[in-house]
């Protein structure tokens, strides 16, 4: 455990850039491989793309020029929607993968983009085209149904598939979903809250399979941490009136309000000074007594979160006494403008390296990338680091991406922090805990830098 693995550090802008992907070890990684300076890289070795425009599974017209590499090149396929509803996201992911190839790739690596058209049938055709063209690793597709459609083709040819979905149902047997798994975030934020003394949790979740999964994750996390799940409430998304009643019931508002009125009435019948002082204190309250939980999980985001959160303090679930908890989807600009969310905690990948990535992406392509583009960068950089680790600038055909190299216990360090591919097919991540402030976020518990914190 005391041996430090190789680290890949890149310098791609005039100012020094943080390490973007490295093999993480039980010790703090050290620089053991040379940096690649994109500005000084030889013009004769640009990232290579395979695929004929217009061919099945190939980039659509208007995509960057393509070149077919020599047959001995190490071929990595990326399956993303380059047409259809999610074409913009697919383009961001392809561009991020090309960035990673340019930053970290060896001279004998080639990237093979294949258009899934945003459908399971398109993903299946793209996977078939990729393996027929000699792909030794597939990164993508994006959505769970597309992954399920592409996986049998990859498995039949022994080609590992590192997908972008967060659906654990498709994991295993050569498939690893790289997406941010909500259940993992729930475990992390509950464990942190428990360490701060929170022992009683509640959930206010949407009526949906996602809401059911998040409540199940909270139940599991509270058991693991020795806490209790005391209240669960489900609200119907889009139904404001019904949601209001659900929040009111979660707060036990009517009973607590009645208790307050009864106490006031009792004190009003007394004329001693102690009773009168108590009465004045009660006049400043809306309810009597506290709720039966110290933290509440709100597994939603966007406009729905901004409409839901103010209802809790309105019905006397006080954010100063009850901690609001969320997921990485809360990592958005402007969330601190909602007063009820001030001081809320959520688990998410560390922000610093991603901010650098986004700035560099914008400098290269003139636009900010979709949040999920980091998944493509990290997956492609992982492929590059393994290629360097196993064979340096050369490779042994068909042996680079086997289970042993992909599931190294020490894991990898990417734009979104440390991660490792497990033999089960799951992808484990090291997450930070962020607290919402008026003008942004504060890291209250940094993401781990090695997997020692996970007990292995």
KABEL-V168896 format. One record per residue. RES is the residue in one letter. SS is DSSP state (alpha for helix, beta for strand, coil for the rest). NEAR is the number of other ideal C-beta (glycine too) atoms within 10 Angstrom. Layout:
BEGIN
res | ss | near
RES | SS | NEAR
RES | SS | NEAR
END
This chain:
BEGIN
res | ss | near
X | coil | 10
X | coil | 6
X | coil | 8
X | coil | 15
X | coil | 19
X | coil | 15
X | beta | 19
X | beta | 25
X | coil | 21
X | beta | 23
X | beta | 17
X | coil | 22
X | coil | 15
X | coil | 7
X | coil | 7
X | coil | 11
X | coil | 19
X | coil | 14
X | coil | 18
X | coil | 24
X | beta | 26
X | beta | 26
X | beta | 22
X | coil | 28
X | coil | 24
X | coil | 15
X | coil | 15
X | coil | 10
X | coil | 22
X | coil | 12
X | coil | 12
X | coil | 13
X | coil | 16
X | coil | 9
X | coil | 15
X | beta | 18
X | beta | 12
X | coil | 15
X | coil | 8
X | coil | 8
X | coil | 13
X | coil | 7
X | coil | 5
X | coil | 6
X | coil | 12
X | coil | 14
X | coil | 18
X | coil | 21
X | beta | 22
X | coil | 23
X | coil | 23
X | coil | 11
X | coil | 13
X | coil | 9
X | coil | 12
X | coil | 13
X | coil | 26
X | coil | 22
X | coil | 23
X | coil | 12
X | coil | 7
X | coil | 7
X | coil | 16
X | coil | 14
X | coil | 7
X | coil | 16
X | coil | 12
X | coil | 14
X | coil | 17
X | coil | 8
X | coil | 7
X | coil | 10
X | coil | 19
X | beta | 25
X | beta | 22
X | beta | 29
X | beta | 29
X | beta | 32
X | beta | 34
X | beta | 29
X | coil | 27
X | coil | 28
X | coil | 15
X | coil | 13
X | coil | 11
X | coil | 19
X | alpha | 16
X | alpha | 12
X | alpha | 21
X | alpha | 28
X | alpha | 21
X | alpha | 23
X | alpha | 31
X | alpha | 26
X | alpha | 18
X | alpha | 29
X | alpha | 27
X | alpha | 24
X | alpha | 26
X | alpha | 30
X | alpha | 24
X | alpha | 20
X | alpha | 26
X | alpha | 25
X | coil | 25
X | coil | 18
X | coil | 12
X | coil | 18
X | beta | 21
X | beta | 22
X | beta | 24
X | beta | 26
X | beta | 27
X | beta | 32
X | beta | 27
X | coil | 31
X | coil | 22
X | coil | 21
X | coil | 19
X | alpha | 18
X | alpha | 11
X | alpha | 24
X | alpha | 31
X | alpha | 21
X | alpha | 21
X | alpha | 33
X | alpha | 32
X | alpha | 18
X | alpha | 22
X | alpha | 31
X | alpha | 20
X | alpha | 11
X | coil | 17
X | coil | 19
X | coil | 27
X | coil | 23
X | beta | 24
X | beta | 32
X | beta | 28
X | beta | 33
X | coil | 32
X | coil | 24
X | coil | 22
X | alpha | 19
X | alpha | 15
X | alpha | 29
X | alpha | 28
X | alpha | 19
X | alpha | 21
X | alpha | 31
X | alpha | 23
X | alpha | 12
X | alpha | 21
X | alpha | 25
X | alpha | 15
X | alpha | 11
X | coil | 16
X | coil | 12
X | coil | 20
X | beta | 21
X | beta | 27
X | beta | 26
X | beta | 32
X | coil | 25
X | coil | 23
X | coil | 19
X | coil | 15
X | alpha | 19
X | alpha | 10
X | alpha | 22
X | coil | 21
X | coil | 15
X | coil | 12
X | coil | 18
X | beta | 20
X | beta | 24
X | beta | 25
X | coil | 25
X | coil | 18
X | coil | 22
X | coil | 22
X | alpha | 19
X | alpha | 17
X | alpha | 21
X | alpha | 28
X | alpha | 28
X | alpha | 20
X | alpha | 23
X | alpha | 27
X | alpha | 27
X | alpha | 16
X | alpha | 19
X | alpha | 23
X | alpha | 18
X | alpha | 11
X | coil | 13
X | coil | 7
X | coil | 20
X | coil | 15
X | beta | 17
X | beta | 27
X | beta | 25
X | beta | 27
X | beta | 27
X | beta | 22
X | beta | 20
X | coil | 16
X | coil | 14
X | alpha | 8
X | alpha | 13
X | alpha | 19
X | alpha | 13
X | alpha | 16
X | alpha | 23
X | alpha | 20
X | alpha | 14
X | alpha | 21
X | alpha | 27
X | alpha | 15
X | alpha | 15
X | alpha | 24
X | alpha | 24
X | alpha | 12
X | alpha | 12
X | alpha | 18
X | coil | 8
X | coil | 20
X | beta | 15
X | beta | 19
X | beta | 15
X | beta | 18
X | beta | 16
X | beta | 19
X | beta | 17
X | beta | 23
X | coil | 13
X | coil | 16
X | coil | 9
X | coil | 12
X | alpha | 12
X | alpha | 7
X | alpha | 12
X | alpha | 22
X | alpha | 15
X | alpha | 13
X | alpha | 18
X | alpha | 20
X | alpha | 17
X | alpha | 14
X | alpha | 24
X | coil | 28
X | coil | 19
X | alpha | 19
X | alpha | 12
X | alpha | 13
X | alpha | 18
X | alpha | 18
X | alpha | 12
X | alpha | 14
X | alpha | 18
X | alpha | 12
X | alpha | 11
X | alpha | 16
X | alpha | 16
X | alpha | 10
X | alpha | 12
X | alpha | 20
X | alpha | 12
X | coil | 8
X | coil | 12
X | coil | 8
X | coil | 9
X | alpha | 8
X | alpha | 9
X | alpha | 14
X | alpha | 12
X | alpha | 11
X | alpha | 16
X | alpha | 16
X | alpha | 10
X | alpha | 9
X | alpha | 15
X | alpha | 10
X | coil | 6
X | coil | 14
X | coil | 13
X | coil | 21
X | coil | 17
X | coil | 13
X | coil | 14
X | coil | 23
X | coil | 13
X | coil | 21
X | coil | 20
X | beta | 23
X | beta | 25
X | beta | 29
X | coil | 25
X | coil | 24
X | coil | 25
X | coil | 17
X | alpha | 11
X | alpha | 8
X | alpha | 15
X | alpha | 21
X | alpha | 16
X | alpha | 14
X | alpha | 22
X | alpha | 23
X | alpha | 13
X | alpha | 20
X | alpha | 22
X | alpha | 17
X | alpha | 15
X | coil | 20
X | coil | 22
X | coil | 24
X | coil | 14
X | coil | 17
X | coil | 8
X | coil | 10
X | coil | 21
X | beta | 20
X | beta | 24
X | beta | 27
X | beta | 27
X | coil | 25
X | alpha | 22
X | alpha | 18
X | alpha | 24
X | coil | 20
X | coil | 13
X | coil | 9
X | coil | 9
X | alpha | 23
X | alpha | 18
X | alpha | 11
X | coil | 17
X | alpha | 12
X | alpha | 21
X | alpha | 23
X | coil | 16
X | coil | 16
X | coil | 25
X | beta | 23
X | beta | 27
X | beta | 28
X | beta | 26
X | coil | 24
X | coil | 20
X | coil | 17
X | alpha | 14
X | alpha | 20
X | alpha | 21
X | alpha | 12
X | alpha | 17
X | alpha | 25
X | alpha | 16
X | alpha | 13
X | alpha | 19
X | alpha | 21
X | alpha | 12
X | alpha | 10
X | alpha | 17
X | alpha | 15
X | coil | 7
X | coil | 12
X | coil | 12
X | coil | 24
X | coil | 18
X | coil | 17
X | coil | 17
X | alpha | 25
X | alpha | 27
X | alpha | 29
X | alpha | 31
X | alpha | 28
X | alpha | 27
X | alpha | 27
X | alpha | 31
X | alpha | 27
X | alpha | 28
X | alpha | 29
X | alpha | 22
X | alpha | 25
X | alpha | 21
X | alpha | 25
X | alpha | 21
X | alpha | 16
X | alpha | 16
X | alpha | 16
X | coil | 10
X | coil | 9
X | coil | 12
X | coil | 21
X | coil | 8
X | coil | 10
X | coil | 11
X | coil | 12
X | coil | 20
X | coil | 25
X | coil | 13
X | alpha | 10
X | alpha | 10
X | alpha | 17
X | alpha | 21
X | coil | 15
X | coil | 16
X | coil | 14
X | coil | 22
X | coil | 26
X | beta | 23
X | beta | 27
X | beta | 28
X | coil | 26
X | coil | 25
X | beta | 25
X | beta | 25
X | beta | 23
X | beta | 21
X | beta | 23
X | coil | 15
X | coil | 11
X | coil | 13
X | coil | 18
X | coil | 16
X | beta | 23
X | beta | 16
X | beta | 24
X | coil | 23
X | coil | 27
X | beta | 23
X | beta | 23
X | beta | 25
X | beta | 17
X | beta | 21
X | beta | 14
X | coil | 10
X | coil | 8
X | beta | 13
X | beta | 19
X | beta | 10
X | beta | 14
X | beta | 13
X | beta | 18
X | coil | 13
X | coil | 21
X | coil | 17
X | coil | 17
X | coil | 18
X | alpha | 19
X | alpha | 14
X | alpha | 11
X | alpha | 13
X | coil | 5
X | coil | 12
END
